[in-house]
């Protein structure tokens, strides 16, 4: 049994999640029951260091440089699908 769904946070940001699904059906007329439980979705993020954006304007003699960290997102489903992207960005 997978148990309850869990969400992991690190520094106020979501670092990962395991989302399970539980199904239970009962047919009193036939005296049948069916129950199933499975891991529905796994999400994980990891920090990616070292992105850098640099712009130089020779005419104005200006330079803009930004450095930082981005969080990559991986989503795995039980059907074997894998989606990847950056957190906070559309595909």
Residue pairs with C-beta under 8 A, 6 or more apart in sequence:
1 37
2 18
2 20
2 37
2 38
2 39
3 20
4 20
5 17
5 18
5 19
5 20
6 17
6 18
7 14
7 16
7 17
8 14
8 15
8 16
8 17
9 15
13 45
13 71
13 87
14 43
14 45
15 44
15 45
16 42
16 43
16 44
16 45
17 41
17 42
17 43
17 44
18 39
18 41
18 42
19 39
19 40
19 41
19 42
19 43
20 37
20 38
20 39
20 40
21 37
21 38
21 40
22 35
22 36
22 37
23 34
23 35
23 36
23 37
24 33
24 34
24 35
25 33
25 34
25 35
26 32
26 33
26 34
27 33
38 78
39 78
40 77
40 78
41 75
41 76
41 77
41 78
42 75
42 76
43 73
43 74
43 75
43 76
44 73
44 74
45 71
45 72
45 73
45 74
45 87
46 71
46 72
46 74
47 69
47 70
47 71
48 69
48 70
48 71
48 72
49 69
50 67
51 67
51 68
51 69
51 70
52 65
52 66
52 67
53 64
53 65
53 66
53 67
54 63
54 64
54 65
54 66
55 63
55 64
55 65
56 62
56 63
56 64
57 63
70 86
70 87
71 86
71 87
71 88
72 84
72 85
72 86
72 87
73 83
73 84
73 85
73 86
73 87
74 82
74 83
74 84
75 81
75 82
75 83
75 84
76 82
85 91
